[in-house]
Structures are given as C-alpha cells and as structure tokens.
Amino acid sequence: MKITKTFLPDLATAEKKCYVFDAADQILGRVAAKAAHYLRGKHRKDYTPNFDSGDLVVIINADKIKVTGKKLTDKIYQRYSGYPSGQRRVALGDLMKIAPTQAMREAVDSMIPKGPLGNATRRRLRIYVGNENPHTAQKPIVVTI
C-alpha cells in the first residue's frame, strides 16, 4: 500500500505576485469581487482556506467606478463611534466626492472574512485615484474584468 502525502503550502513555497485592476468605467461590485478573489488566493491551484496564499492587489482609477440603479443616493455607509450622537451616515455619491477610494475599500473589505487571517489579507490591498501607482517594481500583471 502506497501512502501519498497531501501538499500544504507554507511561507517558503508561496510565491506572491502583484495584480493591477483598472476600475475605470467598471461596476463597483464586480471589481470588488474580483479583487477579493485574488486577495484570498482563490485563483491559485494551491489555495488553502486557512493559509494566507493571496497576492498583492492594486486597484487604479477608483474615482471612475460606476454603480447601477439609484445606489449613489440610496446606498448609505454608516459608522458608530460608541459615544452618544456618534453615528455618522454618508451616501455613496457623497463618499465618492469626499474619499473615492473608501467606497472601493468598503466593498472589498466586506467580501473578506473577519479575523486575523482577513486582517492580513486586507493589508495587501492598495487603491489609487489616478492612473499612476508606485508598484511598477513588482512587475504587476494587468487583469481585465
């Protein structure tokens, strides 16, 4: 009887890559779902749910995303500081004017599991407003959506 061993990736064998997503004229949710997929490492053949095997994801042109329907006025982001009168609400349209990268970050963060593994995954997400990014040294691979 031959016993085969199951391959489990570790930090020494995990090869990290860099991917660039151009969000210009793309739907917010579709870009976020694809980015979360690559951040978790689900596109790799050695994907393991309990191991951080994801890659660096760079999203450019975050200010030029689109949404469908009336989400610019009806979608509300809210946070609460814990103090009395500490609840803050802002619509998606207003958030895009104030901080265009924050809407994309909120969308991707909600698609990544919570906890220590998710926190490590979120650190590899970079979002930029313009077409330029400082990650050319990593030789990023352009992903079309």
N, C-alpha and C positions, 0 to 999 in steps of 0.2 A: 504494500500500500504506500503510495507516494503522498506526502503531505506538502501542500502548497501554502506559501505564506502570503498573507494579504499585504499589499503595499500601502503604507500610510506615509503621506508627505510630512516632512519636517522643515525647519527653517533652513537647513543646509541644502536641501534639494529643491526648495521652492524658488522658482525663477520669476522675479517680479518684472512686469512690463508697464509701459505708460501708454494710455489711450486718450485720444482727443475727440471730443464730441462737439460738433458745431450746432448750436441751438438756434441759429438764425432761421426764422420762419418755420419753426417746428412746434408741435404741440407740447405743452409743459409736461404732462403726464407720461407721454411716450419717451421723451428724453430722460426723465427721471427714472422710469422703469428700466430702461436700457443701461443707464449709469449704475443703478443699484445692482443689476445683474452682473456687471463687470467688477464692481467693488467687492461683492461677495465671492467672486471667483467661480461662479456657476458656468462660465463659458469654457472652463478648463476641464480636461479629461481626468485630472487628479483631484477634483473637487471633494472636499470633506466638510460636512456641516460644522464640525466642532474645531476646525483649524482655520486660521486666517490665511487663506491662499489667494486672496484677491489682489488686484493690481491698482496702480495709481490711475485715477480718472481725472481728466482736465476738461472742463466744460467752458467753451468760449461763446461770446455773443449772448450772454444770459439776458441782456436787456431787450433782445429782439424775439423773445418767445411769444407764442400765440396760445390762446385758450378758446374753447368753444362755448357757445351759448352766452349766458349773462354772468359768467364767473367773475369778470372784472368788477362787477358791483355786488354780486350776491355772495361770493366766497369770502368768508371772514376768518382772519387769523386772530386768535386771542391768546393772551398770556396773563398770568396772575402772579403777583409778587409775594402774596401771602399776607400782605397788610390790608387794613380796611381801605376801600376805594383803590385797590391796587390792580384792578382788572383793566387791561388795555385791549382794545379791538381796533383792527385796521382791515380795510377791504383790500382785495388783491390788486385792484387798479392803483390805489394809493401806495401800497407797498412797492409796486413796480416803479413808482416815481421816487420814493424815498431810498430804497435799497433793492435794486433789481436782482442782486444775487441771493437775497434772503428767501425769495419765493422758491427758487430752484433748490436751495439748501433744505428748506422745509419739506418739499416734495420728496427729495431723495432720502432724507432722514427718516421719514415716516415709512419707507419701504425697507429699512434695515432693522434687524431685530435689536431690541433693547438689551443692555447689559455690557459686560466688559469686552466681549468679542465685537459687538456692534460699535462700541466706542472706538476700538482700534480700527475698525473698518471706516468709520466716518472721518478719521484723520487723514485718509488718503484721497479725499475729495477736494479738488481745487476748482473754484468757479471764478470766471473773469468776465467783465463787462464788455470789453472790446475784442478785437480780433487777435491781439497780441497776447502771448503768455511767456513766462520766463523758463519754460520747461523744454526748450529745444535741445539741451544737452542730453536729455534722457531718450532722445530719438523716438518721439511719440508716434504711435500708429493711429492714423485717422480712421474713425469708424463712421460709416454713413448710417443714417437712421431711416 
